[in-house]
Amino acid sequence: MLPYGRQSVDDDDIAAVTAALRGDFLTTGPTVGAFEAALTAHLGGTGCVAVTSGTAALHTAYAAVGVRPGDEVITTPITFAATAATAALHGATIVFADVEDGTANLDAAAVDAAVTTRTRAITAVDYAGHPAEYEALTKVARRADATLIGDAAHSIGSVYRGVPVGALADVTTLSFFPTKNLTTGEGGAVAATDPAVLGRARRFANQGMVRDREHLRAPDEGGWHQEVHSFGLNYRLPDVLCALGLSQLRRLGQFKTARARLVARYNEMLAGVPGLGLPVQRAWTDPMWHLYPVRIADGRRREVYDRMRAAGIGVQVNYLPVHLHPVFADLGYRRGMCPAAERFYDEQLSLPLFTDLTDADQERAVEALRAVLG
Ligand SMILES: *Cc1c(COP(=O)(O)O)cnc(C)c1O
């Protein structure tokens, strides 16, 4: 089965991981800081902390901005469940705002209408790699006195109005899962423009532990002494995986070029196919495409999915709107709450897109789709 996404690992990556394995540190060693520094350079200079997954990054981000019971977090239903689940685990009430019809990104007007005095954070998702509407969302967040979080699991390498992902929101979270734009196996990162927020993120991801003498309650306890000042978890990304990430980052530009070329080819080959909607791109964005999401009209998405899978093309649906998952349905969330998101889900299909997708495999995917839609 041709997958919808997969990693690109080369000999340099393997050599980098091997070198880290031969080093003194499997876990927290020098490569962690080197990876974070290199990542910062790709995030418009925003400081960051490497963590064990995109989910850990979101959980850490919400902790760092102080999300707690009684707070509301506004987010999009067109995302992976973790965007909402990690805020719910901090006790927040999740408020789903609807998406724009074209990009399927969070609609700033819908967010504005959902703001209350309890709104603590607004989490946008750069769906498929296309940046959310950060200019409008920033205005809404400032008016609401809420933190703007960008779940950039899809979008490292993307640019919005000349500004790279990582420098667009107050806090940005990344995922390095193998299907994403770059990989560390499992992995992720949190970037924050405010050093105090970044410090809290770093602390949460490292057991809430305080070591620096100036912050200790008992600085004279002894050289071994460290203190927990707030509860945290072990979300540290190991040295070995940071070595893979550092090596992958060197090729991020190449990855972007390869994905852009494949997207242009899809756009050309699929133009004018009846009953097919192609991805929408705003003129002021330069996405690093993670997904190639098309829309299948006339209620035929299920049929297209089944027939393409039967033909060996591993298409995917991204995503079941999060409010329709049973965990939210059991809390009273219902179909009808976000009509644009639900319509998008009913029609959405992701075609294979990854750096090493061959032209022949791409053509095979296009032919399989054309064979169904005529
Ligand atoms: C992949 C993904 C996550 C979770 O990342 P993991 O690294 O798989 O934990 C969160 N949000 C979005 C939008 C994602 O696509």
The ligand as an ORCA input file, in Angstrom:
! r2SCAN-3c Opt
* xyz 0 1
  C       0.410     14.842     14.797
  C      -0.373     15.919     15.447
  C      -0.363     16.142     16.824
  C       0.277     15.188     17.787
  O       1.606     14.949     17.542
  P       2.283     13.568     18.007
  O       3.738     13.836     17.777
  O       1.730     12.478     17.145
  O       1.950     13.366     19.444
  C      -1.022     17.243     17.326
  N      -1.698     18.077     16.514
  C      -1.764     17.875     15.187
  C      -2.512     18.854     14.340
  C      -1.125     16.783     14.608
  O      -1.212     16.567     13.296
*
